[in-house]
Amino acid sequence: MATQAAPDIGHFPAAGRRAVPVAAPLLAFALLLYWINPVGYVGGGGDDWQYLIAGECWAAHGPCLPHDHWWARWPLVAPLATAIAALGESRAALALVPLLYSAAVLLLLARIVERLAGRAAALIAGCALLLTPIFAIQLARPNIDHPELAFLLVALLGWIEAVRGSGRRWAVLLGAGLAFAMLARETSAVFVAGAGIAFLCAPGPHKRVLIWAAPAFVLPLAAEMLVYLAATGDPFYRLHLSFGHTRIPSTELASWVDTSRNAFFNPDFIAGWRAANGIEAHWTVKPLVNLLTHAEIGLTLLAAPLLLAAAPRKAIDAGADRRMLLVLLAITAGAGLVFTYALGLDPKPRMFLPFAAASSAIVGVTTVALWREGRRLVPAAIALFFIPSALLCFAGTPGISRAERQAAVWLEAVAPLATTNETARRHLAMVPAARTLPVEDEARPYRLAILWEGCTVDGEPGAKVVRRASLQAGEWAPVAWLRARSIGLHPEAGPWLCLTRRAGRAPR
């Protein structure tokens, strides 16, 4: 008489116990991280300022014709505008949409890994992504990375369910997910190409189901092109904005780079982007070295291959589709290489979130496989190094909310006499009195600024300037300063909120 195999604890709850949905602990962990360090809107030179003003335009006037690639990302801008119109311009309004997209990413990733390898692997994969600092930092910050990743995961879930016989509606979801990922950011065209190659390699029965993704992919893109055709006469208006993004002045790109040239396959752009982790090297390896050593993402990318190499193949095959995991890792890693070396994009960690999500899935699957095989030393050692490092990096990320509160207090006294610079105005966009200050008005004796090297005046520490016996006429001197970050390990690290006064123009 044949004996029945014991159920896989990765797929089924223990007898007599009700299974806790994977979503519950993941969302609770995400809320805990948000409570620890709610970075949210930062502004300054960040993209979130661009999304803010685009959302303001939509909230005030309805859909606005974009004038740059940030404004064209309506899957983020449109719901952001809705939140601003409903809740007013506040941190809560700006945090709502990013939080919803972040939750969608976590739930979709958990669902995909659960389908491949079970609940335990799904929970670990979601935690690994949350412990990837670049993901956690942007939980409540307006960004396009989480929306793009959410739609890509929708597409992936649609693919998995479609080829497993769940019906054509999942193939439709696959096509719609890819379309909206491209509408969020054009870089998703690389993943569309990967999906196309995978389709060509798929067996005949799978192709007959997956072909239903085509109309769902084409229709949203065609609709947007028709809108631009009616508004501008150019159906490719959005693409022209995207291709011109390298011509927008940026402090991240070296001044010697000829921005009139195309960035595609251009070594000057690859070498000219500021090193994300400060490591200068030859342009052929500079992006990779900085990415893999970057505290915001490097540990996740390195943990996946280490665990995959340590896990026995039979243990993974018993509970997951190893081939699917390797394909996902290869596609996302290949997309990162295309972004960096073919498209010439700025290789910041946030551009590689799909790679981090695939790595997190592998971390979840391989950790469970190793644990069941009794090989617990490797995942335990990686966790002991990975978790504290990730939490310290995340907790040390500065926010601006403390500076906003203090700026509002200072400006109650000196607003009619104060000026600011454009960077500080964007940082303090949530402070109405700061938002309306004139920029670089030399006739005003007080100046409000946010500086990342401390409140210095011409390179001299502010406290030393104040201690001087006298000030020369026209010389700036700090009268008040505040370390803007509320969490951090280095006391002197910025940003700092600084109020300075020009000598001889106003009383102390």
C-alpha positions, 0 to 999 in steps of 0.5 A, spaced: 500 500 500 502 506 497 504 511 503 501 518 502 507 524 502 507 529 507 504 536 505 509 541 504 509 546 510 511 552 505 504 551 501 500 548 506 498 550 514 499 546 519 493 541 521 489 544 526 491 551 525 488 557 521 493 560 516 495 567 517 495 571 510 502 573 508 499 580 507 498 581 514 505 581 517 508 584 511 504 590 511 505 590 519 513 590 517 512 596 512 508 600 517 513 599 522 519 601 518 514 607 516 513 609 523 521 608 524 523 613 519 517 616 515 522 620 510 516 622 505 517 628 501 524 631 500 524 635 494 530 639 493 533 637 487 529 630 487 524 628 482 519 628 488 519 636 487 517 635 479 511 630 481 509 635 486 508 641 481 505 636 476 500 634 481 498 641 483 497 642 475 493 636 474 489 638 481 488 645 479 486 645 471 485 637 470 490 633 465 496 638 463 500 637 457 507 635 460 513 639 458 518 634 460 518 626 462 517 627 469 510 630 468 508 625 462 508 619 468 501 620 469 500 613 472 503 617 478 501 624 477 494 623 476 492 619 483 497 624 486 493 630 483 487 626 486 490 626 493 492 633 493 485 635 491 481 631 496 486 632 502 489 638 500 497 639 499 500 636 505 505 630 507 499 626 508 496 627 501 503 626 498 505 620 502 498 616 500 499 614 493 506 612 494 504 608 500 499 604 496 503 603 490 508 600 495 503 596 498 501 593 492 509 591 490 509 587 497 503 584 496 504 582 488 511 579 490 508 575 496 503 572 491 508 570 486 513 567 490 507 563 494 505 561 487 512 558 486 514 556 492 509 557 498 508 561 504 514 561 508 518 563 502 513 569 500 514 572 507 521 572 507 521 574 500 517 580 502 521 582 508 528 581 504 525 587 499 523 591 505 530 590 508 532 593 501 533 600 504 532 603 497 525 600 497 524 602 504 526 609 503 521 610 498 515 607 501 512 614 502 516 618 497 513 620 491 517 616 486 516 612 479 520 606 481 514 603 485 509 604 480 513 601 475 515 595 479 508 594 481 505 594 474 511 589 472 509 584 477 502 585 475 504 582 468 508 577 471 503 574 475 498 574 469 504 570 465 504 565 471 497 564 472 495 564 464 501 558 463 498 554 469 491 554 466 487 559 469 484 562 463 485 568 458 483 573 463 490 573 466 493 574 459 489 580 458 492 582 465 499 581 463 498 585 457 495 591 461 501 590 466 506 591 461 502 597 458 501 601 464 509 599 466 511 603 460 506 608 461 509 609 468 516 609 465 519 608 458 524 604 460 519 598 461 520 597 454 526 593 456 522 588 460 517 588 454 522 586 449 524 580 454 517 578 455 516 578 447 523 573 447 520 569 452 513 568 448 517 566 442 520 561 446 514 558 450 510 552 448 505 552 443 499 551 448 502 557 452 502 561 446 495 560 444 493 563 451 498 568 452 497 571 445 491 575 448 496 579 452 497 583 445 491 587 445 491 589 452 498 591 451 496 595 445 490 599 447 492 603 453 499 605 449 494 607 442 489 611 447 495 615 450 498 616 443 491 619 440 491 624 446 498 626 444 496 627 437 490 631 438 493 635 443 500 636 439 499 633 433 505 628 435 503 621 437 510 620 439 510 627 443 512 623 450 517 619 447 521 625 444 520 628 451 523 622 454 529 622 449 531 629 451 531 628 458 539 628 458 539 635 455 536 637 462 542 640 466 543 636 472 549 636 477 549 628 477 552 629 470 559 631 469 560 638 466 565 635 460 559 630 457 557 633 451 549 633 452 547 634 445 549 627 443 545 621 444 546 617 450 545 611 447 551 606 447 555 613 449 561 611 454 561 619 456 555 618 459 556 612 462 563 615 465 560 622 466 554 620 471 556 621 478 558 615 482 552 612 486 557 610 491 563 615 490 567 609 487 571 612 481 573 606 476 574 605 469 567 606 465 566 599 463 566 597 471 564 603 474 556 602 475 557 595 477 562 596 482 558 602 485 551 598 485 554 592 488 557 596 494 552 601 495 548 600 502 541 601 499 541 595 494 548 591 494 546 586 500 540 584 496 543 583 490 549 579 493 545 575 497 541 572 492 547 568 488 550 566 495 544 563 497 542 560 490 549 557 490 549 554 497 542 551 496 542 544 493 538 544 486 534 538 488 531 542 495 529 548 490 526 544 485 522 540 490 518 547 492 519 552 486 520 552 479 528 553 479 528 555 471 523 561 473 527 564 478 533 564 474 529 567 468 527 572 472 534 574 475 537 573 468 531 578 465 532 583 471 539 583 471 540 584 463 535 590 463 539 593 468 545 592 464 541 595 458 539 601 462 546 602 464 550 601 458 546 601 452 541 607 454 546 611 458 541 612 464 544 614 471 545 608 474 542 609 481 540 604 486 532 606 484 533 604 477 534 597 479 528 595 483 526 590 479 533 586 480 532 587 487 525 584 487 527 578 483 533 577 488 528 578 494 524 572 491 530 568 490 532 569 497 526 567 500 526 561 496 533 559 497 532 560 505 526 556 506 530 550 501 536 551 506 533 551 512 529 544 510 535 541 508 538 542 515 543 547 512 542 553 516 548 556 517 549 560 511 542 563 511 543 565 518 550 568 517 547 572 511 541 574 516 546 577 521 549 581 517 544 583 512 538 585 517 542 590 522 546 593 516 539 594 512 536 597 518 542 602 520 542 604 512 534 606 512 534 609 519 540 614 517 536 616 511 535 624 512 528 627 512 525 634 511 519 634 516 523 637 522 526 642 518 519 644 515 516 645 522 522 649 525 522 653 518 515 655 519 517 658 526 522 662 524 519 665 518 513 667 523 518 672 525 522 674 519 518 672 513 518 679 510 525 680 511 527 673 508 530 670 502 532 663 500 534 659 494 531 655 489 533 648 492 531 650 499 524 653 496 523 646 493 525 642 500 520 646 504 515 646 499 510 644 504 511 650 508 507 656 505 511 661 508 517 658 505 514 657 498 512 664 497 519 667 499 523 671 493 529 667 491 536 670 491 533 677 493 539 681 495 535 687 498 533 682 504 537 681 510 535 674 512 537 668 508 533 661 509 537 655 506 538 648 507 545 645 507 548 638 507 555 640 510 553 644 516 551 651 516 558 654 514 559 661 511 564 661 505 567 654 508 567 657 515 563 653 521 557 658 523 559 657 530 566 660 529 563 666 525 558 668 530 564 668 536 568 673 532 568 680 535 565 683 529 563 682 522 564 686 516 559 690 513 555 685 508 558 679 511 553 673 512 553 670 519 548 664 522 543 667 527 540 660 528 541 653 525 538 646 526 540 639 524 534 637 519 535 629 520 531 626 526 535 620 525 542 618 524 549 616 526 553 621 524 552 628 528 555 633 523 551 630 517 546 634 513 541 636 512 542 643 516 536 648 516 540 655 516 538 662 517 543 667 516 543 675 517 547 680 513 551 684 517 549 691 517 542 690 514 538 688 520 539 687 528 540 680 531 
